[in-house]
Amino acid sequence: MTYVGIQTQIRRNNFNSVLLMLAFPAVLLGMAYAFLFFTQQQQDALVVNENFIRVVPFVIIGTSIWFMVAWLMHNTLIRMATGAKPLERMENMRVYNLLENLCISKGMKLPRIFIIEDDSLNAYASGINERTFSVTLSRGIIDKLEDDELEGVMAHELSHIRNRDVRLMIVSIIFVGIFAFIAEVAFRSLRFGVLSRGKKDSGIVILVALVISAVCYVIALLLRFGISRSREYLADAGAAEMTRKPYALANALRKINRDPLIEAVQNHDVAQLFIENPQPEEQKFSFSNLFSTHPPIQKRIELLDQFV
């Protein structure tokens, strides 16, 4: 894949972030109106509209609070989900030297470095600005890669930071989390509320809850899939351009492909940040795999090999 200009990528990702932030409340309010419309069919349309107007401030305020908390605390939440700890300079000068050289070559401020104590091979970048940018590496990827291979991996993660891919992914994760929460509340209310009480109008409520849950699930998939797989190709190309060693990243991806699964990471939304987002064996042929957030790693290797 041709490596397009960094400014073009930044503008594209910033534009996509704005679209997501505008589309989300619109879709959420549409869902709220649909719920009121189908559960208050006995009411006049004007009454439904009035109820909807009353609901709008609560939806907007609740969503805004959720988004702001998640936006401000996302780094902490991601580190908690991955078990990442700070990697001190004296603990591993090799990693700091490799990353510093890459940052100097691009005029970037050195991001914070974290480590996951896992023998598997994986890495990810996170953060929304220079103060919060970080690169996280597994113990396995540090110990099992040669210097030029590890440099290629870190260049890939720096490319995500430079392209503003990370910010776009954070927006996606927050929105998916809100929809997942709505779906969870709907199912729990359905299971422990309506069904257990045997209300006469439970049929309508069940139908509406199922439709809303289905819509939430589809939107979550679209949000996740909407963050195009091309971002991984572009980050690979950016790393090749940064290091001038496309073969090194290709070799690193071959090694990563043998053992990429970080067992401590159970949250699929967080896992999509990694350089490779593997599926457990029992899920490799599941329907959800059709909406994978990453392109096939073999395809990425083939494209990198073409640079040689």
C-alpha positions as a LaTeX table, in Angstrom:
\begin{tabular}{lrrr}
\hline
Residue & $x$ (\AA) & $y$ (\AA) & $z$ (\AA) \\
\hline
Met1 & 0.00 & 0.00 & 0.00 \\
Thr2 & 1.31 & 3.43 & $-0.93$ \\
Tyr3 & 2.29 & 5.50 & 2.07 \\
Val4 & 0.28 & 8.71 & 1.79 \\
Gly5 & 1.43 & 11.91 & 3.44 \\
Ile6 & 1.32 & 12.18 & 7.21 \\
Gln7 & $-0.76$ & 15.37 & 7.12 \\
Thr8 & $-3.30$ & 13.69 & 4.82 \\
Gln9 & $-3.62$ & 10.80 & 7.27 \\
Ile10 & $-4.00$ & 13.16 & 10.24 \\
Arg11 & $-6.72$ & 15.18 & 8.49 \\
Arg12 & $-8.52$ & 11.99 & 7.45 \\
Asn13 & $-8.49$ & 10.52 & 10.95 \\
Asn14 & $-9.49$ & 13.81 & 12.59 \\
Phe15 & $-12.40$ & 14.10 & 10.14 \\
Asn16 & $-13.49$ & 10.52 & 10.88 \\
Ser17 & $-13.30$ & 11.23 & 14.62 \\
Val18 & $-15.59$ & 14.24 & 14.23 \\
Leu19 & $-18.03$ & 12.19 & 12.16 \\
Leu20 & $-18.17$ & 9.51 & 14.84 \\
Met21 & $-18.72$ & 12.08 & 17.58 \\
Leu22 & $-21.58$ & 13.68 & 15.62 \\
Ala23 & $-23.17$ & 10.44 & 14.43 \\
Phe24 & $-23.21$ & 8.76 & 17.84 \\
Pro25 & $-25.61$ & 11.12 & 19.71 \\
Ala26 & $-27.82$ & 11.28 & 16.61 \\
Val27 & $-28.13$ & 7.48 & 16.48 \\
Leu28 & $-28.59$ & 7.24 & 20.24 \\
Leu29 & $-31.39$ & 9.81 & 20.21 \\
Gly30 & $-32.99$ & 7.99 & 17.28 \\
Met31 & $-32.97$ & 4.80 & 19.33 \\
Ala32 & $-34.53$ & 6.60 & 22.29 \\
Tyr33 & $-37.30$ & 7.95 & 20.07 \\
Ala34 & $-37.91$ & 4.51 & 18.56 \\
Phe35 & $-38.23$ & 3.00 & 22.03 \\
Leu36 & $-40.79$ & 5.64 & 23.08 \\
Phe37 & $-42.68$ & 5.31 & 19.80 \\
Phe38 & $-43.08$ & 1.52 & 20.02 \\
Thr39 & $-43.80$ & 1.38 & 23.76 \\
Gln40 & $-46.32$ & 4.24 & 23.74 \\
Gln41 & $-48.39$ & 3.35 & 20.70 \\
Gln42 & $-51.56$ & 4.07 & 22.63 \\
Gln43 & $-50.45$ & 7.68 & 22.99 \\
Asp44 & $-50.91$ & 10.47 & 20.46 \\
Ala45 & $-47.83$ & 11.34 & 18.39 \\
Leu46 & $-47.67$ & 14.71 & 20.09 \\
Val47 & $-47.43$ & 13.01 & 23.48 \\
Val48 & $-44.61$ & 10.79 & 22.23 \\
Asn49 & $-42.79$ & 13.85 & 20.93 \\
Glu50 & $-43.24$ & 15.68 & 24.22 \\
Asn51 & $-41.90$ & 12.67 & 26.16 \\
Phe52 & $-38.97$ & 12.47 & 23.77 \\
Ile53 & $-38.14$ & 16.14 & 24.31 \\
Arg54 & $-38.12$ & 15.49 & 28.07 \\
Val55 & $-35.79$ & 12.52 & 27.60 \\
Val56 & $-33.30$ & 14.28 & 25.30 \\
Pro57 & $-31.44$ & 16.27 & 28.04 \\
Phe58 & $-30.99$ & 13.14 & 30.17 \\
Val59 & $-29.64$ & 11.15 & 27.21 \\
Ile60 & $-27.22$ & 13.91 & 26.22 \\
Ile61 & $-26.05$ & 14.62 & 29.78 \\
Gly62 & $-25.62$ & 10.93 & 30.64 \\
Thr63 & $-23.74$ & 10.21 & 27.42 \\
Ser64 & $-21.54$ & 13.29 & 27.83 \\
Ile65 & $-20.58$ & 12.31 & 31.38 \\
Trp66 & $-19.76$ & 8.77 & 30.26 \\
Phe67 & $-17.71$ & 10.04 & 27.32 \\
Met68 & $-15.76$ & 12.62 & 29.34 \\
Val69 & $-14.90$ & 10.14 & 32.10 \\
Ala70 & $-13.82$ & 7.52 & 29.57 \\
Trp71 & $-11.90$ & 10.11 & 27.51 \\
Leu72 & $-9.97$ & 11.40 & 30.53 \\
Met73 & $-9.35$ & 7.97 & 32.08 \\
His74 & $-8.91$ & 5.81 & 28.99 \\
Asn75 & $-5.16$ & 5.32 & 29.48 \\
Thr76 & $-5.68$ & 4.13 & 33.04 \\
Leu77 & $-8.57$ & 1.87 & 32.04 \\
Ile78 & $-6.57$ & 0.36 & 29.17 \\
Arg79 & $-3.57$ & $-0.30$ & 31.42 \\
Met80 & $-5.87$ & $-1.96$ & 33.96 \\
Ala81 & $-7.35$ & $-4.15$ & 31.21 \\
Thr82 & $-3.91$ & $-5.18$ & 29.92 \\
Gly83 & $-2.01$ & $-5.30$ & 33.20 \\
Ala84 & 0.64 & $-2.93$ & 31.81 \\
Lys85 & 3.28 & $-1.46$ & 34.13 \\
Pro86 & 5.80 & 1.35 & 33.50 \\
Leu87 & 9.10 & 0.20 & 32.03 \\
Glu88 & 11.91 & 2.16 & 33.67 \\
Arg89 & 14.86 & 3.33 & 31.60 \\
Met90 & 17.44 & 1.56 & 33.77 \\
Glu91 & 15.45 & $-1.66$ & 33.52 \\
Asn92 & 15.84 & $-1.82$ & 29.74 \\
Met93 & 18.10 & 0.73 & 28.07 \\
Arg94 & 17.83 & $-1.21$ & 24.79 \\
Val95 & 14.14 & $-0.39$ & 24.37 \\
Tyr96 & 14.61 & 3.26 & 25.29 \\
Asn97 & 17.55 & 3.70 & 22.91 \\
Leu98 & 15.68 & 2.18 & 19.97 \\
Leu99 & 12.54 & 4.23 & 20.58 \\
Glu100 & 14.47 & 7.46 & 21.23 \\
Asn101 & 16.35 & 7.13 & 17.95 \\
Leu102 & 13.08 & 6.72 & 16.07 \\
Cys103 & 11.52 & 9.72 & 17.81 \\
Ile104 & 14.55 & 11.91 & 17.12 \\
Ser105 & 14.45 & 10.97 & 13.44 \\
Lys106 & 10.86 & 12.25 & 13.24 \\
Gly107 & 11.08 & 15.13 & 15.68 \\
Met108 & 8.69 & 13.44 & 18.09 \\
Lys109 & 8.55 & 13.64 & 21.85 \\
Leu110 & 9.39 & 10.30 & 23.47 \\
Pro111 & 6.14 & 8.59 & 24.56 \\
Arg112 & 5.91 & 6.75 & 27.85 \\
Ile113 & 6.85 & 3.09 & 27.71 \\
Phe114 & 4.93 & 0.31 & 29.45 \\
Ile115 & 5.41 & $-3.44$ & 29.64 \\
Ile116 & 3.00 & $-6.38$ & 29.92 \\
Glu117 & 4.51 & $-9.33$ & 31.76 \\
Asp118 & 3.50 & $-11.95$ & 29.21 \\
Asp119 & 5.71 & $-14.23$ & 27.09 \\
Ser120 & 3.45 & $-13.77$ & 24.05 \\
Leu121 & 4.43 & $-11.23$ & 21.40 \\
Asn122 & 2.32 & $-8.11$ & 20.99 \\
Ala123 & 2.36 & $-4.32$ & 21.35 \\
Tyr124 & 0.06 & $-1.31$ & 21.16 \\
Ala125 & 0.04 & 2.48 & 21.30 \\
Ser126 & $-2.41$ & 4.62 & 23.27 \\
Gly127 & $-3.03$ & 8.23 & 24.24 \\
Ile128 & $-4.73$ & 11.32 & 22.81 \\
Asn129 & $-1.95$ & 13.93 & 23.04 \\
Glu130 & 1.77 & 14.29 & 23.71 \\
Arg131 & 1.19 & 14.18 & 27.45 \\
Thr132 & $-0.62$ & 10.84 & 27.31 \\
Phe133 & 0.97 & 9.07 & 24.31 \\
Ser134 & 2.50 & 5.73 & 25.25 \\
Val135 & 3.86 & 2.56 & 23.67 \\
Thr136 & 3.27 & $-0.74$ & 25.44 \\
Leu137 & 5.29 & $-3.89$ & 24.73 \\
Ser138 & 4.91 & $-7.42$ & 26.02 \\
Arg139 & 7.85 & $-9.08$ & 27.74 \\
Gly140 & 7.85 & $-11.69$ & 24.99 \\
Ile141 & 8.18 & $-9.19$ & 22.15 \\
Ile142 & 11.12 & $-7.50$ & 23.89 \\
Asp143 & 12.96 & $-10.74$ & 24.61 \\
Lys144 & 12.26 & $-12.62$ & 21.38 \\
Leu145 & 12.81 & $-9.97$ & 18.69 \\
Glu146 & 16.12 & $-8.80$ & 17.28 \\
Asp147 & 16.92 & $-5.09$ & 17.52 \\
Asp148 & 15.84 & $-4.22$ & 13.96 \\
Glu149 & 12.62 & $-6.26$ & 14.38 \\
Leu150 & 11.73 & $-4.57$ & 17.66 \\
Glu151 & 12.54 & $-1.22$ & 16.07 \\
Gly152 & 10.09 & $-2.03$ & 13.26 \\
Val153 & 7.34 & $-2.84$ & 15.77 \\
Met154 & 7.90 & 0.38 & 17.70 \\
Ala155 & 7.99 & 2.35 & 14.44 \\
His156 & 4.60 & 0.82 & 13.61 \\
Glu157 & 3.21 & 2.04 & 16.93 \\
Leu158 & 4.77 & 5.48 & 16.50 \\
Ser159 & 3.11 & 5.66 & 13.08 \\
His160 & $-0.26$ & 5.08 & 14.75 \\
Ile161 & 0.51 & 7.99 & 17.09 \\
Arg162 & 1.68 & 10.28 & 14.28 \\
Asn163 & $-1.35$ & 9.41 & 12.11 \\
Arg164 & $-3.77$ & 10.06 & 15.02 \\
Asp165 & $-5.03$ & 6.50 & 14.61 \\
Val166 & $-4.91$ & 6.09 & 18.38 \\
Arg167 & $-7.30$ & 8.97 & 19.02 \\
Leu168 & $-9.73$ & 7.57 & 16.46 \\
Met169 & $-9.57$ & 4.13 & 18.06 \\
Ile170 & $-10.21$ & 5.58 & 21.53 \\
Val171 & $-13.35$ & 7.33 & 20.24 \\
Ser172 & $-14.48$ & 4.04 & 18.72 \\
Ile173 & $-13.83$ & 2.06 & 21.91 \\
Ile174 & $-15.75$ & 4.56 & 24.07 \\
Phe175 & $-18.76$ & 4.54 & 21.75 \\
Val176 & $-18.77$ & 0.75 & 21.47 \\
Gly177 & $-18.61$ & 0.55 & 25.27 \\
Ile178 & $-21.69$ & 2.76 & 25.64 \\
Phe179 & $-23.68$ & 0.66 & 23.18 \\
Ala180 & $-22.53$ & $-2.53$ & 24.89 \\
Phe181 & $-23.69$ & $-1.11$ & 28.24 \\
Ile182 & $-27.11$ & $-0.26$ & 26.79 \\
Ala183 & $-27.46$ & $-3.77$ & 25.39 \\
Glu184 & $-26.42$ & $-5.30$ & 28.71 \\
Val185 & $-28.96$ & $-3.21$ & 30.64 \\
Ala186 & $-31.70$ & $-4.13$ & 28.16 \\
Phe187 & $-31.03$ & $-7.86$ & 28.47 \\
Arg188 & $-30.74$ & $-7.75$ & 32.26 \\
Ser189 & $-33.97$ & $-5.76$ & 32.54 \\
Leu190 & $-35.63$ & $-8.24$ & 30.22 \\
Arg191 & $-34.36$ & $-11.26$ & 32.12 \\
Phe192 & $-34.83$ & $-10.13$ & 35.71 \\
Gly193 & $-37.64$ & $-7.62$ & 35.31 \\
Val194 & $-40.28$ & $-8.02$ & 32.66 \\
Leu195 & $-40.17$ & $-11.80$ & 32.28 \\
Ser196 & $-40.14$ & $-12.55$ & 36.00 \\
Arg197 & $-43.13$ & $-10.30$ & 36.62 \\
Gly198 & $-45.16$ & $-11.62$ & 33.70 \\
Lys199 & $-46.61$ & $-8.27$ & 32.63 \\
Lys200 & $-49.26$ & $-8.33$ & 29.90 \\
Asp201 & $-47.41$ & $-5.84$ & 27.75 \\
Ser202 & $-44.14$ & $-7.71$ & 28.09 \\
Gly203 & $-44.38$ & $-8.86$ & 24.46 \\
Ile204 & $-43.96$ & $-5.33$ & 23.13 \\
Val205 & $-41.23$ & $-4.51$ & 25.62 \\
Ile206 & $-39.40$ & $-7.73$ & 24.75 \\
Leu207 & $-39.61$ & $-6.98$ & 21.04 \\
Val208 & $-38.41$ & $-3.40$ & 21.50 \\
Ala209 & $-35.59$ & $-4.50$ & 23.81 \\
Leu210 & $-34.46$ & $-7.11$ & 21.30 \\
Val211 & $-34.56$ & $-4.63$ & 18.42 \\
Ile212 & $-32.63$ & $-2.02$ & 20.39 \\
Ser213 & $-30.07$ & $-4.62$ & 21.46 \\
Ala214 & $-29.68$ & $-5.77$ & 17.86 \\
Val215 & $-29.24$ & $-2.18$ & 16.69 \\
Cys216 & $-26.65$ & $-1.59$ & 19.43 \\
Tyr217 & $-24.75$ & $-4.67$ & 18.36 \\
Val218 & $-24.78$ & $-3.70$ & 14.67 \\
Ile219 & $-23.70$ & $-0.14$ & 15.46 \\
Ala220 & $-20.88$ & $-1.46$ & 17.65 \\
Leu221 & $-19.70$ & $-3.64$ & 14.79 \\
Leu222 & $-19.95$ & $-0.79$ & 12.31 \\
Leu223 & $-18.04$ & 1.54 & 14.61 \\
Arg224 & $-15.33$ & $-1.03$ & 15.04 \\
Phe225 & $-15.25$ & $-2.04$ & 11.39 \\
Gly226 & $-15.58$ & 1.60 & 10.30 \\
Ile227 & $-12.09$ & 2.20 & 11.63 \\
Ser228 & $-10.72$ & 0.84 & 8.39 \\
Arg229 & $-8.29$ & $-2.03$ & 8.30 \\
Ser230 & $-6.19$ & 0.19 & 6.08 \\
Arg231 & $-4.88$ & 1.91 & 9.22 \\
Glu232 & $-2.77$ & $-1.19$ & 9.92 \\
Tyr233 & $-1.45$ & $-1.24$ & 6.36 \\
Leu234 & $-0.65$ & 2.48 & 6.61 \\
Ala235 & 1.12 & 2.02 & 9.95 \\
Asp236 & 3.14 & $-0.84$ & 8.43 \\
Ala237 & 4.06 & 1.37 & 5.49 \\
Gly238 & 4.88 & 4.23 & 7.87 \\
Ala239 & 7.19 & 1.95 & 9.85 \\
Ala240 & 8.92 & 0.82 & 6.66 \\
Glu241 & 9.39 & 4.47 & 5.66 \\
Met242 & 10.66 & 5.39 & 9.13 \\
Thr243 & 13.20 & 2.59 & 9.55 \\
Arg244 & 14.04 & 1.89 & 5.90 \\
Lys245 & 13.87 & $-1.78$ & 6.89 \\
Pro246 & 10.55 & $-3.25$ & 5.72 \\
Tyr247 & 12.01 & $-6.76$ & 5.99 \\
Ala248 & 12.57 & $-6.23$ & 9.73 \\
Leu249 & 8.90 & $-5.53$ & 10.44 \\
Ala250 & 7.91 & $-8.42$ & 8.16 \\
Asn251 & 10.15 & $-10.76$ & 10.16 \\
Ala252 & 8.72 & $-9.37$ & 13.41 \\
Leu253 & 5.15 & $-10.03$ & 12.20 \\
Arg254 & 6.12 & $-13.61$ & 11.34 \\
Lys255 & 7.31 & $-14.15$ & 14.91 \\
Ile256 & 4.31 & $-12.32$ & 16.37 \\
Asn257 & 1.97 & $-14.53$ & 14.34 \\
Arg258 & 3.25 & $-17.63$ & 16.15 \\
Asp259 & 2.16 & $-16.41$ & 19.60 \\
Pro260 & 0.29 & $-13.07$ & 19.72 \\
Leu261 & $-2.40$ & $-13.83$ & 22.32 \\
Ile262 & $-2.01$ & $-11.87$ & 25.56 \\
Glu263 & $-4.01$ & $-14.05$ & 27.93 \\
Ala264 & $-4.66$ & $-11.28$ & 30.45 \\
Val265 & $-6.53$ & $-9.21$ & 27.86 \\
Gln266 & $-10.14$ & $-10.39$ & 27.77 \\
Asn267 & $-11.68$ & $-7.17$ & 26.46 \\
His268 & $-11.99$ & $-7.37$ & 22.68 \\
Asp269 & $-12.39$ & $-3.61$ & 22.35 \\
Val270 & $-9.00$ & $-3.08$ & 24.02 \\
Ala271 & $-7.44$ & $-5.94$ & 22.06 \\
Gln272 & $-8.11$ & $-4.10$ & 18.79 \\
Leu273 & $-5.37$ & $-1.61$ & 19.77 \\
Phe274 & $-2.67$ & $-4.29$ & 19.47 \\
Ile275 & $-0.42$ & $-4.72$ & 16.45 \\
Glu276 & $-2.16$ & $-8.07$ & 15.98 \\
Asn277 & $-5.61$ & $-8.86$ & 17.34 \\
Pro278 & $-5.74$ & $-12.67$ & 17.42 \\
Gln279 & $-8.86$ & $-14.78$ & 17.82 \\
Pro280 & $-8.87$ & $-17.74$ & 20.24 \\
Glu281 & $-9.01$ & $-21.09$ & 18.43 \\
Glu282 & $-12.69$ & $-21.61$ & 19.23 \\
Gln283 & $-13.59$ & $-18.22$ & 17.71 \\
Lys284 & $-11.46$ & $-18.24$ & 14.57 \\
Phe285 & $-14.35$ & $-19.31$ & 12.39 \\
Ser286 & $-17.11$ & $-17.42$ & 14.19 \\
Phe287 & $-19.41$ & $-14.89$ & 12.56 \\
Ser288 & $-17.78$ & $-12.04$ & 14.49 \\
Asn289 & $-14.47$ & $-12.85$ & 12.83 \\
Leu290 & $-15.95$ & $-11.53$ & 9.56 \\
Phe291 & $-15.74$ & $-8.08$ & 11.17 \\
Ser292 & $-12.13$ & $-8.42$ & 12.29 \\
Thr293 & $-10.44$ & $-5.13$ & 13.14 \\
His294 & $-7.15$ & $-6.24$ & 11.59 \\
Pro295 & $-6.29$ & $-7.47$ & 8.09 \\
Pro296 & $-4.75$ & $-10.96$ & 7.77 \\
Ile297 & $-1.20$ & $-10.81$ & 9.07 \\
Gln298 & 0.06 & $-12.87$ & 6.12 \\
Lys299 & $-1.28$ & $-10.21$ & 3.75 \\
Arg300 & 0.55 & $-7.52$ & 5.70 \\
Ile301 & 3.77 & $-9.53$ & 5.48 \\
Glu302 & 3.34 & $-9.98$ & 1.73 \\
Leu303 & 2.92 & $-6.23$ & 1.23 \\
Leu304 & 6.01 & $-5.47$ & 3.34 \\
Asp305 & 8.02 & $-8.01$ & 1.35 \\
Gln306 & 7.17 & $-6.04$ & $-1.79$ \\
Phe307 & 9.10 & $-3.06$ & $-0.41$ \\
Val308 & 12.33 & $-5.06$ & $-0.43$ \\
\hline
\end{tabular}
